[in-house]
Amino acid sequence: MPHRRLDGPVVIATHNAGKLREMRELLAPFGVEATSAGEKGLPVPDETGHMFSENAAIKAHAAAKATGLPAIADDSGICVLALDGAPGLFSADWSVNRDFGPAMERVKRELDVREATDTTAWFVCALVVAWPDGHQELFEGRCPGAIVWPPRGGAGFGYDPIFLPDGESRTFGEMTAEEKHGIDWSDPRSGLSHRARAFRKLAAAILGPRREG
């Protein structure tokens, strides 16, 4: 199936301020104007999928149908090897009223219960772009790393302070947005975070020329 160019206003199908900020930063070089489901007062659809891609599609299609605009939805989470991939799809559900302090503490507690010495983890991101006519495109990215404790850094959001990407000395919570995304547009292999890696694929497939400066 040929890709469809995305060149007009879009809705970011999220009520998460951190995700919205990151997506706007990623879209900015392409001149794409973005609003969000939260800003438009859209309800949060039930995420009944069994994969990140399914939940992203549910959110994207709901926003596209409600607004008549193309919508981008991100479904992402952290997977911990010693926890059999948990929290995974339920990464947001482990928070308490979107406070991820208890969620990070739960990860540590579950690792301690299992006396786990292997703290291998990875972030996964599925980006789905949906159009009002039902067309959709999927782009996925993954960032490998490990869980560290105690949490380090106050930047980012979610589980960022306890995630140390492979090959790095600082957690996502200790990095600026530019460092976390890690995209050097002159290098087609660059992109550190899971969201950046998924977005690189999206940009190459459906976005127009990047604006310089």
Backbone as CSV, one residue per row, in Angstrom:
resi,resn,N_x,N_y,N_z,CA_x,CA_y,CA_z,C_x,C_y,C_z
1,MET,0.848,-1.198,0.000,0.000,0.000,0.000,0.884,1.250,0.000
2,PRO,0.655,2.192,-0.906,1.480,3.410,-0.932,1.214,4.280,0.293
3,HIS,2.261,5.011,0.698,2.102,5.918,1.826,1.277,7.134,1.403
4,ARG,0.608,7.734,2.383,-0.165,8.952,2.145,0.533,10.118,2.827
5,ARG,0.759,11.182,2.093,1.465,12.336,2.639,0.620,13.053,3.698
6,LEU,1.267,13.428,4.783,0.628,14.201,5.856,1.204,15.605,5.801
7,ASP,0.385,16.572,5.394,0.937,17.916,5.224,0.051,19.022,5.776
8,GLY,-0.989,18.670,6.514,-1.856,19.696,7.084,-1.921,19.591,8.588
9,PRO,-2.841,20.299,9.213,-2.995,20.228,10.667,-3.325,18.810,11.116
10,VAL,-2.848,18.443,12.288,-3.109,17.112,12.824,-3.564,17.230,14.277
11,VAL,-4.194,16.185,14.731,-4.558,16.064,16.147,-3.666,14.994,16.757
12,ILE,-2.999,15.320,17.850,-2.250,14.325,18.603,-3.241,13.695,19.582
13,ALA,-3.509,12.427,19.405,-4.559,11.766,20.185,-4.034,11.376,21.560
14,THR,-3.851,12.394,22.398,-3.369,12.152,23.747,-3.917,13.195,24.702
15,HIS,-4.002,12.802,25.977,-4.291,13.732,27.068,-3.070,13.861,27.973
16,ASN,-1.954,13.273,27.541,-0.715,13.265,28.308,0.147,14.447,27.869
17,ALA,0.380,15.387,28.778,1.111,16.601,28.431,2.541,16.297,27.992
18,GLY,3.159,15.288,28.603,4.523,14.948,28.231,4.609,14.412,26.810
19,LYS,3.701,13.516,26.456,3.689,12.981,25.088,3.390,14.084,24.078
20,LEU,2.440,14.955,24.414,2.101,16.047,23.511,3.312,16.943,23.274
21,ARG,4.018,17.284,24.321,5.195,18.137,24.187,6.242,17.486,23.279
22,GLU,6.505,16.196,23.499,7.503,15.516,22.684,7.072,15.427,21.221
23,MET,5.804,15.133,20.971,5.346,15.021,19.596,5.393,16.370,18.889
24,ARG,5.052,17.432,19.588,5.125,18.765,18.982,6.576,19.115,18.650
25,GLU,7.487,18.749,19.534,8.906,19.022,19.268,9.394,18.251,18.047
26,LEU,8.925,17.021,17.892,9.337,16.207,16.753,8.720,16.707,15.450
27,LEU,7.479,17.185,15.499,6.791,17.654,14.295,7.228,19.045,13.865
28,ALA,7.727,19.846,14.813,8.026,21.251,14.532,8.929,21.458,13.316
29,PRO,10.008,20.682,13.136,10.875,20.928,11.983,10.189,20.722,10.632
30,PHE,9.027,20.089,10.625,8.316,19.828,9.378,7.163,20.800,9.156
31,GLY,7.025,21.762,10.070,5.993,22.777,9.914,4.579,22.266,10.071
32,VAL,4.415,21.146,10.791,3.089,20.562,10.975,2.443,21.149,12.227
33,GLU,1.285,21.756,12.064,0.544,22.331,13.190,-0.204,21.225,13.921
34,ALA,-0.044,21.174,15.233,-0.651,20.078,15.994,-1.429,20.607,17.190
35,THR,-2.638,20.095,17.334,-3.416,20.280,18.549,-3.562,18.907,19.190
36,SER,-4.286,18.810,20.283,-4.376,17.517,20.956,-5.820,17.163,21.291
37,ALA,-6.038,15.880,21.516,-7.359,15.417,21.931,-7.768,16.069,23.243
38,GLY,-6.810,16.235,24.151,-7.109,16.872,25.422,-7.537,18.309,25.258
39,GLU,-6.839,19.059,24.393,-7.184,20.458,24.164,-8.548,20.598,23.492
40,LYS,-8.939,19.612,22.717,-10.230,19.654,22.049,-11.347,19.055,22.902
41,GLY,-11.014,18.592,24.092,-12.018,18.059,24.995,-12.585,16.720,24.576
42,LEU,-11.823,15.956,23.820,-12.304,14.656,23.380,-12.202,13.638,24.519
43,PRO,-13.132,12.707,24.576,-13.051,11.664,25.615,-11.908,10.713,25.326
44,VAL,-11.451,10.034,26.362,-10.401,9.025,26.201,-11.071,7.706,25.838
45,PRO,-10.768,7.148,24.667,-11.417,5.881,24.293,-10.886,4.721,25.123
46,ASP,-11.682,3.693,25.261,-11.224,2.493,25.966,-10.139,1.803,25.136
47,GLU,-9.010,1.547,25.775,-7.904,0.896,25.083,-8.018,-0.611,25.301
48,THR,-8.695,-1.264,24.377,-9.014,-2.675,24.529,-8.103,-3.583,23.709
49,GLY,-7.089,-3.020,23.086,-6.191,-3.816,22.262,-5.267,-4.694,23.091
50,HIS,-4.637,-5.638,22.415,-3.697,-6.552,23.064,-2.253,-6.274,22.650
51,MET,-2.070,-5.256,21.817,-0.739,-4.843,21.394,-0.674,-3.319,21.421
52,PHE,0.543,-2.767,21.522,0.693,-1.315,21.484,0.070,-0.753,20.207
53,SER,0.288,-1.428,19.083,-0.220,-0.927,17.807,-1.741,-0.872,17.785
54,GLU,-2.381,-1.842,18.413,-3.848,-1.852,18.434,-4.394,-0.686,19.256
55,ASN,-3.800,-0.440,20.399,-4.269,0.671,21.227,-4.001,2.014,20.568
56,ALA,-2.861,2.141,19.892,-2.572,3.383,19.170,-3.611,3.604,18.075
57,ALA,-3.979,2.545,17.385,-4.970,2.670,16.317,-6.333,3.079,16.869
58,ILE,-6.725,2.515,18.001,-8.010,2.880,18.616,-8.055,4.379,18.896
59,LYS,-6.985,4.895,19.473,-6.952,6.321,19.826,-6.906,7.208,18.590
60,ALA,-6.109,6.812,17.601,-5.971,7.640,16.396,-7.283,7.713,15.621
61,HIS,-7.937,6.585,15.429,-9.185,6.587,14.667,-10.286,7.345,15.401
62,ALA,-10.323,7.232,16.724,-11.340,7.961,17.491,-11.158,9.465,17.326
63,ALA,-9.923,9.940,17.385,-9.661,11.380,17.254,-9.924,11.857,15.832
64,ALA,-9.540,11.055,14.843,-9.771,11.449,13.444,-11.263,11.537,13.151
65,LYS,-12.019,10.575,13.639,-13.468,10.567,13.406,-14.140,11.751,14.093
66,ALA,-13.681,12.083,15.304,-14.317,13.161,16.071,-14.004,14.542,15.520
67,THR,-12.828,14.705,14.903,-12.385,16.040,14.477,-12.415,16.257,12.972
68,GLY,-12.444,15.165,12.203,-12.355,15.310,10.756,-10.957,15.647,10.273
69,LEU,-9.970,15.489,11.151,-8.573,15.764,10.815,-7.748,14.486,10.941
70,PRO,-6.627,14.398,10.242,-5.716,13.285,10.500,-5.272,13.322,11.961
71,ALA,-5.080,12.167,12.534,-4.694,12.087,13.942,-3.502,11.160,14.107
72,ILE,-2.617,11.544,15.005,-1.469,10.717,15.353,-1.642,10.254,16.789
73,ALA,-1.535,8.956,17.002,-1.623,8.414,18.357,-0.375,7.614,18.665
74,ASP,0.068,7.769,19.877,1.221,7.028,20.384,0.714,6.079,21.454
75,ASP,1.103,4.815,21.363,0.925,3.940,22.510,2.289,3.380,22.831
76,SER,2.697,3.567,24.050,4.055,3.195,24.408,4.103,2.712,25.838
77,GLY,5.195,2.086,26.183,5.347,1.594,27.540,6.719,1.003,27.753
78,ILE,6.976,0.680,28.994,8.248,0.084,29.359,8.024,-1.394,29.671
79,CYS,8.922,-2.223,29.191,8.848,-3.673,29.394,10.107,-4.110,30.138
80,VAL,9.924,-4.871,31.199,11.051,-5.318,32.022,11.165,-6.831,31.892
81,LEU,12.332,-7.286,31.482,12.528,-8.702,31.195,12.196,-9.585,32.387
82,ALA,12.702,-9.226,33.570,12.499,-10.057,34.759,11.055,-10.065,35.236
83,LEU,10.255,-9.115,34.733,8.828,-9.068,35.087,7.981,-9.625,33.951
84,ASP,8.587,-10.466,33.133,7.880,-11.084,32.001,7.293,-10.039,31.058
85,GLY,8.006,-8.920,30.907,7.567,-7.869,29.996,6.652,-6.829,30.602
86,ALA,6.270,-6.994,31.855,5.432,-5.993,32.531,6.293,-4.756,32.864
87,PRO,5.660,-3.594,33.046,4.218,-3.335,32.937,3.685,-3.289,31.509
88,GLY,4.546,-3.096,30.494,4.127,-3.214,29.110,2.916,-2.366,28.770
89,LEU,1.870,-3.021,28.246,0.655,-2.308,27.864,0.014,-1.569,29.029
90,PHE,0.331,-1.994,30.250,-0.296,-1.405,31.430,0.616,-0.387,32.118
91,SER,1.594,0.139,31.381,2.550,1.088,31.965,1.854,2.287,32.592
92,ALA,0.873,2.854,31.893,0.160,4.012,32.448,-0.726,3.610,33.616
93,ASP,-1.268,2.390,33.573,-2.168,1.936,34.635,-1.455,1.751,35.964
94,TRP,-0.148,1.563,35.933,0.601,1.414,37.178,0.780,2.745,37.896
95,SER,0.500,3.858,37.221,0.600,5.159,37.876,-0.639,5.387,38.746
96,VAL,-0.561,6.388,39.598,-1.695,6.760,40.456,-2.060,8.196,40.125
97,ASN,-3.216,8.346,39.450,-3.634,9.675,39.002,-2.528,10.358,38.199
98,ARG,-1.912,9.554,37.290,-0.823,10.007,36.413,0.435,10.406,37.173
99,ASP,0.533,10.021,38.412,1.770,10.181,39.174,2.556,8.881,38.998
100,PHE,3.726,8.969,38.354,4.487,7.765,38.065,5.484,7.401,39.168
101,GLY,5.489,8.184,40.258,6.319,7.799,41.392,5.942,6.423,41.917
102,PRO,4.645,6.176,42.217,4.233,4.845,42.664,4.501,3.761,41.626
103,ALA,4.395,4.103,40.353,4.649,3.109,39.302,6.112,2.680,39.306
104,MET,7.008,3.644,39.455,8.433,3.308,39.498,8.763,2.494,40.752
105,GLU,8.127,2.859,41.856,8.327,2.099,43.085,7.816,0.666,42.941
106,ARG,6.736,0.500,42.199,6.204,-0.844,41.989,7.164,-1.688,41.150
107,VAL,7.766,-1.087,40.138,8.770,-1.817,39.346,9.891,-2.307,40.251
108,LYS,10.397,-1.408,41.105,11.477,-1.789,42.018,11.024,-2.887,42.979
109,ARG,9.821,-2.743,43.506,9.300,-3.727,44.454,9.151,-5.103,43.804
110,GLU,8.643,-5.126,42.588,8.456,-6.401,41.891,9.800,-7.049,41.570
111,LEU,10.781,-6.254,41.237,12.120,-6.806,40.992,12.715,-7.364,42.285
112,ASP,12.504,-6.664,43.397,13.030,-7.133,44.680,12.365,-8.442,45.104
113,VAL,11.064,-8.549,44.895,10.341,-9.775,45.261,10.918,-10.967,44.523
114,ARG,11.302,-10.736,43.271,11.859,-11.819,42.454,13.366,-11.983,42.642
115,GLU,13.955,-11.105,43.468,15.406,-11.104,43.677,16.128,-11.076,42.336
116,ALA,15.595,-10.251,41.452,16.118,-10.180,40.091,17.435,-9.426,40.055
117,THR,18.399,-10.012,39.380,19.686,-9.341,39.165,19.794,-8.810,37.737
118,ASP,18.987,-9.339,36.853,18.951,-8.866,35.470,17.904,-7.768,35.375
119,THR,18.331,-6.543,35.119,17.400,-5.414,35.065,17.157,-4.949,33.630
120,THR,17.387,-5.824,32.673,17.150,-5.497,31.271,15.717,-4.998,31.055
121,ALA,15.604,-3.916,30.311,14.291,-3.339,30.018,14.339,-2.673,28.651
122,TRP,13.177,-2.358,28.122,13.133,-1.638,26.856,11.844,-0.849,26.776
123,PHE,11.936,0.294,26.142,10.770,1.104,25.846,10.291,0.765,24.433
124,VAL,8.980,0.700,24.262,8.365,0.446,22.963,7.434,1.597,22.621
125,CYS,7.422,1.997,21.368,6.491,3.027,20.904,5.857,2.586,19.591
126,ALA,4.554,2.644,19.533,3.812,2.440,18.282,3.118,3.749,17.940
127,LEU,3.412,4.287,16.767,2.754,5.490,16.272,1.806,5.099,15.149
128,VAL,0.556,5.465,15.291,-0.424,5.243,14.229,-0.947,6.591,13.764
129,VAL,-0.931,6.784,12.462,-1.561,7.954,11.854,-2.840,7.475,11.189
130,ALA,-3.970,8.082,11.544,-5.268,7.698,10.977,-5.913,8.909,10.331
131,TRP,-6.551,8.678,9.201,-7.279,9.713,8.497,-8.784,9.503,8.697
132,PRO,-9.584,10.560,8.544,-11.027,10.420,8.759,-11.695,9.369,7.877
133,ASP,-11.096,9.055,6.721,-11.702,8.057,5.843,-11.328,6.626,6.222
134,GLY,-10.571,6.460,7.329,-10.225,5.130,7.810,-8.837,4.653,7.436
135,HIS,-8.161,5.363,6.537,-6.792,4.969,6.182,-5.885,5.132,7.404
136,GLN,-4.946,4.211,7.582,-4.005,4.334,8.692,-2.624,3.844,8.288
137,GLU,-1.617,4.341,8.992,-0.244,3.895,8.798,0.392,3.711,10.172
138,LEU,1.236,2.676,10.287,1.841,2.297,11.570,3.358,2.377,11.480
139,PHE,3.965,2.943,12.534,5.424,3.042,12.639,5.818,2.685,14.066
140,GLU,6.813,1.815,14.221,7.187,1.340,15.550,8.674,1.556,15.831
141,GLY,8.979,1.802,17.097,10.360,1.976,17.530,10.579,1.354,18.896
142,ARG,11.830,0.968,19.165,12.178,0.347,20.439,13.528,0.883,20.897
143,CYS,13.658,1.096,22.202,14.926,1.537,22.788,15.307,0.578,23.909
144,PRO,16.418,-0.153,23.758,16.840,-1.088,24.800,17.606,-0.386,25.915
145,GLY,17.554,-0.963,27.114,18.274,-0.378,28.232,18.124,-1.222,29.477
146,ALA,18.119,-0.551,30.636,18.030,-1.256,31.916,17.372,-0.357,32.954
147,ILE,16.823,-0.990,33.979,16.243,-0.268,35.111,17.337,0.075,36.107
148,VAL,17.336,1.315,36.589,18.271,1.730,37.640,17.462,2.233,38.831
149,TRP,18.081,2.187,39.990,17.442,2.695,41.211,18.500,3.285,42.112
150,PRO,18.235,4.421,42.753,16.986,5.192,42.769,16.778,5.987,41.479
151,PRO,15.587,6.564,41.316,15.314,7.380,40.125,16.309,8.528,40.018
152,ARG,16.665,8.857,38.787,17.659,9.907,38.550,17.137,10.903,37.526
153,GLY,17.069,12.166,37.944,16.688,13.236,37.028,15.215,13.575,37.089
154,GLY,14.926,14.851,36.805,13.545,15.318,36.847,13.004,15.726,35.493
155,ALA,13.743,15.433,34.423,13.265,15.760,33.085,12.414,14.614,32.548
156,GLY,11.852,14.808,31.359,11.045,13.750,30.760,9.760,13.536,31.523
157,PHE,9.256,12.310,31.472,8.014,11.979,32.169,7.926,10.465,32.293
158,GLY,6.878,10.006,32.980,6.683,8.562,33.116,7.833,7.881,33.836
159,TYR,8.331,6.808,33.235,9.383,5.992,33.839,10.794,6.476,33.479
160,ASP,10.893,7.640,32.859,12.191,8.124,32.386,13.292,8.124,33.447
161,PRO,12.989,8.512,34.716,14.074,8.579,35.709,14.687,7.236,36.098
162,ILE,14.041,6.109,35.759,14.633,4.815,36.130,15.079,4.022,34.904
163,PHE,15.063,4.661,33.726,15.460,3.949,32.514,16.785,4.473,31.991
164,LEU,17.763,3.575,31.931,19.092,3.907,31.421,19.259,3.250,30.054
165,PRO,19.271,4.043,28.982,19.419,3.458,27.645,20.786,2.799,27.472
166,ASP,20.827,1.752,26.688,22.100,1.089,26.407,23.114,2.086,25.852
167,GLY,24.337,2.001,26.370,25.411,2.838,25.885,25.449,4.236,26.463
168,GLU,24.519,4.563,27.369,24.459,5.896,27.962,24.813,5.845,29.442
169,SER,25.250,6.988,29.981,25.576,7.074,31.399,24.510,7.812,32.183
170,ARG,23.523,8.354,31.489,22.439,9.094,32.133,21.095,8.491,31.748
171,THR,20.149,8.578,32.686,18.790,8.106,32.404,18.084,9.095,31.483
172,PHE,16.946,8.668,30.937,16.118,9.593,30.177,15.723,10.784,31.036
173,GLY,15.554,10.559,32.325,15.168,11.634,33.226,16.247,12.672,33.444
174,GLU,17.474,12.362,33.049,18.592,13.299,33.187,18.944,13.981,31.869
175,MET,18.210,13.675,30.814,18.526,14.212,29.493,17.574,15.333,29.100
176,THR,18.085,16.263,28.301,17.218,17.255,27.687,16.392,16.558,26.604
177,ALA,15.369,17.251,26.136,14.544,16.677,25.070,15.383,16.366,23.838
178,GLU,16.312,17.272,23.514,17.158,17.062,22.338,18.041,15.832,22.518
179,GLU,18.562,15.644,23.715,19.409,14.476,23.972,18.593,13.193,23.963
180,LYS,17.399,13.253,24.515,16.559,12.055,24.568,16.118,11.625,23.173
181,HIS,15.689,12.578,22.366,15.293,12.227,21.007,16.510,11.757,20.212
182,GLY,17.610,12.501,20.353,18.861,12.099,19.728,18.822,12.057,18.215
183,ILE,17.982,12.877,17.583,17.881,12.828,16.131,18.827,13.832,15.490
184,ASP,19.746,13.307,14.709,20.573,14.118,13.822,20.029,13.838,12.428
185,TRP,19.308,14.797,11.863,18.609,14.531,10.608,19.562,14.279,9.455
186,SER,20.858,14.588,9.620,21.832,14.278,8.570,22.310,12.832,8.659
187,ASP,21.954,12.153,9.761,22.365,10.764,9.959,21.126,9.884,10.019
188,PRO,20.865,9.094,8.976,19.632,8.294,8.944,19.568,7.208,10.007
189,ARG,20.679,6.954,10.731,20.675,5.924,11.766,20.449,6.503,13.155
190,SER,20.384,7.826,13.258,20.293,8.440,14.580,18.868,8.393,15.115
191,GLY,18.763,8.661,16.411,17.481,8.628,17.109,17.619,7.736,18.323
192,LEU,17.604,8.308,19.522,17.855,7.525,20.728,16.585,6.905,21.289
193,SER,15.577,7.719,21.570,14.399,7.201,22.254,13.538,6.341,21.328
194,HIS,12.708,5.527,21.941,11.750,4.713,21.196,10.833,5.571,20.338
195,ARG,10.409,6.721,20.892,9.506,7.602,20.153,10.236,8.246,18.975
196,ALA,11.495,8.620,19.187,12.276,9.200,18.104,12.498,8.191,16.986
197,ARG,12.745,6.938,17.358,12.990,5.914,16.344,11.734,5.617,15.526
198,ALA,10.587,5.611,16.202,9.332,5.438,15.462,9.055,6.657,14.595
199,PHE,9.348,7.841,15.131,9.053,9.067,14.396,9.929,9.201,13.165
200,ARG,11.174,8.762,13.234,12.043,8.820,12.053,11.402,8.052,10.902
201,LYS,10.831,6.890,11.201,10.177,6.098,10.159,8.955,6.830,9.603
202,LEU,8.168,7.435,10.523,7.005,8.200,10.105,7.414,9.363,9.211
203,ALA,8.435,10.108,9.642,8.864,11.286,8.884,9.336,10.909,7.489
204,ALA,10.102,9.825,7.397,10.625,9.405,6.096,9.511,8.969,5.159
205,ALA,8.437,8.424,5.719,7.379,7.848,4.891,6.309,8.850,4.488
206,ILE,5.905,9.757,5.400,4.700,10.535,5.107,4.814,12.045,5.315
207,LEU,5.936,12.545,5.832,6.066,13.976,6.027,6.819,14.612,4.858
208,GLY,6.559,15.899,4.663,7.233,16.630,3.612,8.638,17.016,4.019
209,PRO,9.267,17.922,3.246,10.637,18.334,3.548,10.743,19.003,4.913
210,ARG,11.845,18.737,5.573,12.097,19.349,6.879,12.588,20.774,6.683
211,ARG,12.079,21.679,7.512,12.510,23.062,7.460,13.836,23.231,8.184
212,GLU,14.742,23.946,7.589,16.042,24.188,8.218,15.918,25.314,9.227
213,GLY,16.806,25.268,10.252,16.845,26.341,11.222,15.892,26.151,12.370
